[in-house]
Amino acid sequence: MAFSIRKILKRFLKWMLWFLGMLLVAELVIYFMAPIYIFEEPKPFSGEQWFNPYHNIDSGNWHRANFHFHTKRWAGITSGKGTEEECYEQYRKLGYSVAALSHYQHITEFQKDSPFYIPVYEHGFGVRKKHQLLIGAKKVLWLDYFLIQNVNHKQHIINLLRPASEIVTIAHPDWANGYSPEDMRYLSNYDLIEVLNNNWNSFEQWDAALSAGRPVYIQGNDDGHDIYDPYVVGRRCTFINSPTRNVDDLIRNLKSGNAFGADIYMREHESFDEKEARAKMIPKITEVSTRNDTLWVKTDTVALKFTFIGQDGKARKVQYLTDTGWYKLQSEDTYIRTEIVFFSQYRHPGTIFYLNPVFRYNGDPPSNRLTATINWERTWIFRIMTLGSLAVGLWLIFRYRCRKTGFNKRGA
């Protein structure tokens, strides 16, 4: 009996090793096909004009949105708790216009017939948190680099995701060092950065991209996995200025930067009922304009402070206790973004708004177009060397197997 069990375990182990070996070979093939890119050197924003993504905003048209939340999916292995219906209902109570579900590698069809349905999913299943959030997604991409990713792999994945989604967002880039500030200086062909996330904030990555002249905008999301926990629901969000809740209008304004990220104040141990009451008291942005080389930002509530931040993430000016912040744009400024800290009900710092930047440009419509090109010479050198190494490895395994088999036969 013991012999039979050992025999079964040995056979099982053998099949597991073969299975893992096949997975490793498949992953090596994926890496073998990876292109190597030529990246343009970063160039800060330049030009005589200032681009303002908030032209002609209407303070009555702000729509609160969350594009990143996980309920139970994939038999629970992704740690989601709650149903899709419960998720939509809870965000509706908190006053959200958009409550998109972003399952890993899956586009939900829940409420697909609703005029407000936005297809979203989170791409990425590697060992580190190199993920992307796809908004207006048409299909799921099942390719990823599972083990390691350098800047070439990251650019390749972005390029593959681009055709099948309206908006490509780099998700939580600073989490587990998924995307370094140096990566963000060179990567292109995406639209937004998830700067605000319950798990991690990524301001350094955002300022690195902006300082490199990449017109990419902020997104804030809860990225929660438990719809029953008030601590992970309704904390970070994106406000979109759109004349309607129509999907096309929301996506167009989000993609063009007519939105901002928010960190909503939450008291310790706050209940859902308290969150619902507080949601009705969130301040509003009433104006963001550039006049006579001066940036003007107005709110409907006196704020604790306005901070104007420029190249390399350096604060350029701080202004206290006002509902109107202003900054005189300087000749050396390439971009200026605004952070607004409001009071909480206890007269302490509370809700924080993070506005998209105004930046210099030459009059052409700004976009983070693809600037990297494939270096075919280096790509094929890499492929030939990789193929040669793989062939040598297989030959050595074959030789080892042959010698072992021959030794066993002689011993018999």
C-alpha positions as CSV (number, residue, x, y, z in Angstrom):
1,M,0.0,0.0,0.0
2,A,2.8,2.4,1.0
3,F,4.6,1.5,-2.3
4,S,1.5,2.4,-4.3
5,I,1.1,5.7,-2.6
6,R,4.8,6.5,-3.3
7,K,4.3,5.5,-6.9
8,I,1.3,7.8,-7.3
9,L,3.0,10.7,-5.6
10,K,6.1,10.2,-7.8
11,R,4.0,10.1,-11.0
12,F,2.0,13.2,-9.8
13,L,5.3,15.1,-9.1
14,K,6.6,14.1,-12.6
15,W,3.5,15.5,-14.3
16,M,3.6,18.7,-12.2
17,L,7.2,19.2,-13.2
18,W,6.3,18.7,-16.9
19,F,3.4,21.1,-16.6
20,L,5.5,23.8,-14.9
21,G,8.2,23.1,-17.5
22,M,5.7,23.7,-20.3
23,L,4.6,27.0,-18.7
24,L,8.2,28.1,-18.4
25,V,8.8,27.3,-22.1
26,A,5.6,29.2,-23.1
27,E,6.8,32.2,-21.0
28,L,10.3,32.1,-22.6
29,V,8.6,32.2,-26.0
30,I,6.7,35.3,-25.0
31,Y,9.9,37.0,-23.8
32,F,11.7,35.8,-27.0
33,M,9.1,37.7,-29.1
34,A,9.4,40.9,-27.1
35,P,10.6,43.9,-29.1
36,I,13.3,46.3,-28.1
37,Y,12.4,50.0,-28.5
38,I,14.2,53.2,-29.2
39,F,12.8,55.8,-26.8
40,E,12.9,59.5,-27.5
41,E,14.7,61.6,-24.9
42,P,12.2,63.5,-22.7
43,K,11.4,67.0,-23.6
44,P,9.6,69.3,-21.2
45,F,6.5,71.1,-22.4
46,S,7.3,74.2,-24.5
47,G,5.5,76.9,-26.5
48,E,4.1,80.4,-26.2
49,Q,0.6,79.2,-25.4
50,W,-0.9,77.6,-22.3
51,F,-3.2,74.6,-22.7
52,N,-6.0,74.6,-20.1
53,P,-8.0,71.3,-20.0
54,Y,-10.7,73.1,-18.0
55,H,-11.9,75.7,-20.5
56,N,-15.6,76.6,-20.1
57,I,-16.3,74.3,-17.1
58,D,-19.8,74.4,-15.6
59,S,-19.8,73.9,-11.8
60,G,-23.1,72.2,-12.0
61,N,-21.7,69.4,-14.3
62,W,-19.3,67.6,-12.0
63,H,-19.8,63.8,-12.0
64,R,-18.2,61.7,-9.3
65,A,-16.7,58.5,-10.6
66,N,-14.9,55.4,-9.5
67,F,-13.4,53.1,-12.2
68,H,-11.6,50.6,-10.0
69,F,-13.3,48.1,-7.7
70,H,-13.4,44.3,-7.3
71,T,-16.3,42.2,-6.2
72,K,-16.2,38.4,-6.0
73,R,-14.9,36.9,-9.2
74,W,-12.7,33.9,-10.3
75,A,-14.1,31.7,-7.5
76,G,-12.9,34.3,-4.9
77,I,-9.1,33.9,-5.6
78,T,-8.9,37.7,-6.2
79,S,-10.2,38.5,-2.7
80,G,-13.3,40.4,-3.9
81,K,-16.2,40.5,-1.5
82,G,-19.8,41.3,-2.4
83,T,-21.9,41.2,-5.5
84,E,-21.8,43.5,-8.5
85,E,-25.3,44.7,-7.7
86,E,-24.3,45.6,-4.2
87,C,-21.3,47.5,-5.5
88,Y,-23.4,49.6,-7.8
89,E,-26.1,50.3,-5.2
90,Q,-23.6,51.4,-2.5
91,Y,-21.8,53.8,-4.8
92,R,-25.2,55.2,-6.0
93,K,-26.1,56.0,-2.4
94,L,-22.8,57.9,-2.1
95,G,-23.8,60.1,-5.0
96,Y,-21.6,58.6,-7.7
97,S,-22.6,58.9,-11.4
98,V,-20.1,56.2,-12.4
99,A,-19.3,53.0,-10.5
100,A,-17.5,50.8,-12.9
101,L,-16.3,47.3,-11.9
102,S,-12.8,46.4,-12.9
103,H,-12.4,42.7,-12.6
104,Y,-9.0,41.2,-13.4
105,Q,-9.0,40.0,-17.0
106,H,-12.8,40.1,-17.3
107,I,-15.3,42.7,-18.6
108,T,-18.5,42.4,-16.7
109,E,-21.8,42.5,-18.6
110,F,-23.7,43.5,-15.5
111,Q,-26.1,46.4,-16.5
112,K,-24.8,46.2,-20.0
113,D,-28.1,47.4,-21.4
114,S,-28.0,50.6,-19.2
115,P,-27.1,53.8,-21.1
116,F,-24.5,54.5,-18.4
117,Y,-22.7,51.2,-18.7
118,I,-18.9,51.6,-19.1
119,P,-16.9,48.4,-19.8
120,V,-13.7,48.4,-17.7
121,Y,-11.2,45.7,-16.6
122,E,-7.8,45.5,-15.0
123,H,-5.1,43.9,-17.0
124,G,-2.0,42.3,-15.6
125,F,-1.2,39.0,-13.8
126,G,2.5,39.1,-13.3
127,V,4.4,38.6,-10.0
128,R,4.7,42.4,-9.5
129,K,2.0,45.0,-9.6
130,K,2.5,46.1,-13.2
131,H,-1.2,46.6,-14.0
132,Q,-3.3,48.7,-16.4
133,L,-6.9,49.9,-16.1
134,L,-8.8,49.8,-19.4
135,I,-11.8,52.1,-19.8
136,G,-14.2,51.7,-22.7
137,A,-12.6,48.3,-23.2
138,K,-13.7,46.2,-26.2
139,K,-11.9,42.9,-25.4
140,V,-9.5,41.4,-22.9
141,L,-5.8,41.0,-23.7
142,W,-4.4,37.8,-22.3
143,L,-0.8,38.4,-22.9
144,D,1.5,39.6,-20.1
145,Y,5.1,39.3,-19.0
146,F,4.7,37.2,-15.9
147,L,8.2,37.2,-14.3
148,I,10.0,40.5,-14.9
149,Q,9.3,43.6,-17.0
150,N,11.7,46.3,-18.1
151,V,10.6,49.5,-19.9
152,N,10.5,47.6,-23.3
153,H,8.0,45.1,-22.0
154,K,5.9,47.8,-20.4
155,Q,5.8,49.8,-23.7
156,H,4.9,46.7,-25.6
157,I,1.9,45.8,-23.3
158,I,0.6,49.4,-23.6
159,N,0.8,49.3,-27.4
160,L,-1.1,46.0,-27.4
161,L,-3.8,47.4,-25.1
162,R,-4.2,50.7,-27.0
163,P,-6.4,49.5,-30.0
164,A,-9.0,47.8,-27.9
165,S,-9.7,50.5,-25.3
166,E,-10.9,54.1,-25.3
167,I,-8.6,55.0,-22.4
168,V,-5.5,53.3,-21.2
169,T,-4.6,54.1,-17.5
170,I,-1.4,53.1,-15.8
171,A,-2.8,51.6,-12.5
172,H,-1.1,52.4,-9.1
173,P,2.4,52.8,-10.7
174,D,4.2,53.2,-7.4
175,W,2.8,50.1,-5.8
176,A,5.5,47.4,-5.5
177,N,7.6,49.7,-7.8
178,G,5.5,48.6,-10.7
179,Y,6.5,51.7,-12.7
180,S,9.4,53.8,-11.7
181,P,9.6,57.6,-12.2
182,E,12.3,56.8,-14.8
183,D,9.8,54.5,-16.7
184,M,7.3,57.3,-16.7
185,R,9.7,59.7,-18.4
186,Y,10.0,57.4,-21.4
187,L,6.7,55.5,-21.8
188,S,4.1,56.9,-24.2
189,N,0.8,55.9,-25.9
190,Y,-1.4,55.9,-22.7
191,D,-3.8,58.5,-21.4
192,L,-4.1,58.6,-17.6
193,I,-2.2,57.7,-14.4
194,E,-4.0,56.3,-11.4
195,V,-2.3,58.7,-9.0
196,L,-4.8,58.2,-6.2
197,N,-5.4,54.7,-4.9
198,N,-6.4,53.4,-1.5
199,N,-3.4,51.2,-1.5
200,W,-0.8,53.6,-2.9
201,N,-0.4,57.2,-4.2
202,S,1.9,57.9,-7.2
203,F,2.6,61.6,-7.4
204,E,6.3,61.1,-8.1
205,Q,5.5,59.1,-11.2
206,W,2.9,61.6,-12.4
207,D,5.3,64.6,-12.0
208,A,8.0,62.6,-13.7
209,A,5.7,62.1,-16.7
210,L,4.6,65.7,-16.8
211,S,8.2,67.0,-16.4
212,A,9.1,64.9,-19.4
213,G,6.4,66.7,-21.5
214,R,3.8,63.9,-21.5
215,P,0.2,65.3,-21.4
216,V,-1.2,62.6,-19.1
217,Y,-4.0,63.2,-16.6
218,I,-4.9,62.1,-13.1
219,Q,-7.3,59.4,-12.1
220,G,-8.4,58.6,-8.5
221,N,-10.0,55.3,-7.5
222,D,-10.8,53.3,-4.4
223,D,-9.4,50.0,-5.8
224,G,-11.4,48.2,-3.0
225,H,-12.1,44.5,-2.7
226,D,-14.8,44.6,0.0
227,I,-18.0,46.5,-0.7
228,Y,-19.1,46.0,2.9
229,D,-16.1,47.9,4.4
230,P,-16.7,51.7,4.6
231,Y,-12.9,52.2,4.9
232,V,-12.3,51.2,1.3
233,V,-15.4,52.7,-0.4
234,G,-15.8,56.3,-1.4
235,R,-12.3,57.5,-0.3
236,R,-10.6,58.3,-3.6
237,C,-12.5,59.3,-6.7
238,T,-12.4,61.2,-10.0
239,F,-14.7,64.2,-10.7
240,I,-15.5,64.6,-14.4
241,N,-16.9,67.8,-15.8
242,S,-19.4,66.6,-18.4
243,P,-22.7,68.1,-19.7
244,T,-24.3,64.7,-19.4
245,R,-23.9,61.2,-17.9
246,N,-23.7,59.9,-21.5
247,V,-20.8,57.4,-21.7
248,D,-19.2,59.1,-24.7
249,D,-19.3,62.5,-23.0
250,L,-17.8,61.2,-19.8
251,I,-15.0,59.3,-21.6
252,R,-14.2,62.3,-23.8
253,N,-13.9,64.7,-20.9
254,L,-12.0,62.3,-18.8
255,K,-9.5,61.6,-21.6
256,S,-9.0,65.3,-22.4
257,G,-8.2,66.2,-18.8
258,N,-11.5,67.9,-17.9
259,A,-11.5,66.1,-14.6
260,F,-9.6,66.0,-11.3
261,G,-8.7,63.5,-8.6
262,A,-10.0,63.8,-5.0
263,D,-9.0,62.3,-1.6
264,I,-12.3,62.5,0.4
265,Y,-12.0,63.2,4.1
266,M,-13.2,60.3,6.2
267,R,-13.4,60.2,10.0
268,E,-12.0,57.2,11.8
269,H,-14.6,54.4,12.0
270,E,-17.0,56.3,9.9
271,S,-20.2,54.4,8.9
272,F,-21.8,54.3,5.5
273,D,-24.6,56.5,6.7
274,E,-22.1,59.1,7.7
275,K,-20.3,58.8,4.4
276,E,-23.6,59.4,2.6
277,A,-24.3,62.6,4.6
278,R,-20.7,63.8,4.0
279,A,-20.9,63.2,0.3
280,K,-23.5,66.0,0.0
281,M,-21.1,68.5,1.5
282,I,-18.1,68.0,-0.8
283,P,-16.9,71.4,-2.2
284,K,-16.9,72.3,-5.9
285,I,-14.5,73.8,-8.4
286,T,-16.2,76.8,-10.0
287,E,-13.5,78.1,-12.3
288,V,-10.1,77.2,-13.7
289,S,-8.8,79.8,-16.2
290,T,-5.7,81.4,-17.5
291,R,-5.9,85.1,-18.0
292,N,-3.0,87.5,-18.7
293,D,-0.5,84.7,-17.9
294,T,-2.1,84.1,-14.6
295,L,-3.7,80.8,-13.5
296,W,-7.0,81.4,-11.5
297,V,-8.7,78.6,-9.5
298,K,-11.9,79.2,-7.7
299,T,-14.0,77.1,-5.3
300,D,-17.4,77.5,-3.7
301,T,-15.8,77.1,-0.3
302,V,-12.9,78.8,1.5
303,A,-10.0,76.3,1.4
304,L,-7.2,75.9,4.0
305,K,-4.6,76.2,1.2
306,F,-3.9,76.2,-2.5
307,T,-0.5,74.8,-3.6
308,F,0.7,75.4,-7.1
309,I,3.2,72.7,-8.3
310,G,5.5,72.8,-11.3
311,Q,8.5,71.1,-13.0
312,D,9.9,68.1,-11.1
313,G,7.1,68.3,-8.6
314,K,8.4,71.4,-6.9
315,A,5.9,73.7,-5.1
316,R,5.9,77.2,-6.7
317,K,3.5,79.0,-4.4
318,V,1.2,78.3,-1.4
319,Q,-1.8,80.4,-0.6
320,Y,-3.9,80.1,2.6
321,L,-7.5,80.7,3.6
322,T,-9.2,81.8,0.4
323,D,-11.7,80.5,-2.1
324,T,-9.6,81.9,-5.0
325,G,-6.1,80.8,-5.7
326,W,-3.9,82.4,-8.3
327,Y,-0.4,82.0,-9.7
328,K,1.5,84.2,-12.1
329,L,2.9,81.9,-14.7
330,Q,6.7,82.3,-15.1
331,S,8.8,82.0,-18.2
332,E,10.6,79.0,-16.7
333,D,7.4,77.2,-15.9
334,T,6.5,74.2,-18.2
335,Y,3.4,73.1,-16.3
336,I,1.5,74.0,-13.2
337,R,-0.9,71.8,-11.4
338,T,-3.0,72.8,-8.3
339,E,-3.6,71.0,-5.1
340,I,-6.4,72.3,-2.8
341,V,-6.8,71.3,0.8
342,F,-10.2,72.0,2.4
343,F,-11.1,72.1,6.1
344,S,-12.8,69.1,7.7
345,Q,-15.8,69.7,10.1
346,Y,-13.2,69.8,12.9
347,R,-11.3,72.7,11.3
348,H,-8.5,70.3,10.5
349,P,-7.2,69.4,7.0
350,G,-9.9,67.4,5.2
351,T,-10.8,66.7,1.6
352,I,-8.0,67.3,-1.0
353,F,-8.5,68.1,-4.7
354,Y,-5.7,67.4,-7.2
355,L,-6.3,69.3,-10.5
356,N,-4.8,68.4,-13.8
357,P,-2.1,70.8,-15.0
358,V,-2.1,73.7,-17.4
359,F,1.0,73.4,-19.6
360,R,2.8,75.0,-22.4
361,Y,2.1,74.0,-26.0
362,N,2.4,75.2,-29.6
363,G,-1.3,75.1,-30.5
364,D,-1.4,71.5,-31.7
365,P,-4.0,69.3,-29.8
366,P,-2.0,67.6,-27.0
367,S,-1.9,63.8,-26.7
368,N,0.6,61.3,-25.3
369,R,1.1,59.8,-28.8
370,L,3.4,56.9,-29.3
371,T,7.0,58.1,-29.6
372,A,8.9,54.9,-29.1
373,T,9.9,52.9,-32.3
374,I,11.1,49.3,-32.5
375,N,14.8,48.8,-32.9
376,W,14.6,45.8,-35.2
377,E,18.4,45.2,-35.3
378,R,18.7,44.9,-31.5
379,T,15.4,43.0,-31.4
380,W,16.6,40.3,-33.8
381,I,20.1,40.1,-32.2
382,F,18.3,39.5,-28.8
383,R,16.0,36.9,-30.4
384,I,18.9,35.0,-32.1
385,M,20.9,35.0,-28.9
386,T,17.9,33.8,-26.9
387,L,17.1,31.1,-29.4
388,G,20.7,30.0,-29.3
389,S,20.8,29.8,-25.5
390,L,17.5,27.9,-25.5
391,A,18.9,25.4,-28.1
392,V,22.1,24.9,-26.0
393,G,20.0,24.3,-22.9
394,L,17.8,21.7,-24.6
395,W,20.8,20.0,-26.0
396,L,22.4,19.7,-22.6
397,I,19.2,18.3,-21.1
398,F,19.0,15.8,-23.9
399,R,22.7,14.8,-23.4
400,Y,22.1,14.4,-19.7
401,R,19.0,12.2,-20.3
402,C,20.9,10.0,-22.7
403,R,23.8,9.5,-20.4
404,K,21.5,8.7,-17.5
405,T,19.5,6.2,-19.6
406,G,22.7,4.6,-20.8
407,F,24.1,4.3,-17.3
408,N,20.9,2.7,-16.0
409,K,21.0,0.1,-18.8
410,R,24.6,-0.8,-18.2
411,G,23.9,-1.1,-14.5
412,A,21.0,-3.4,-15.2
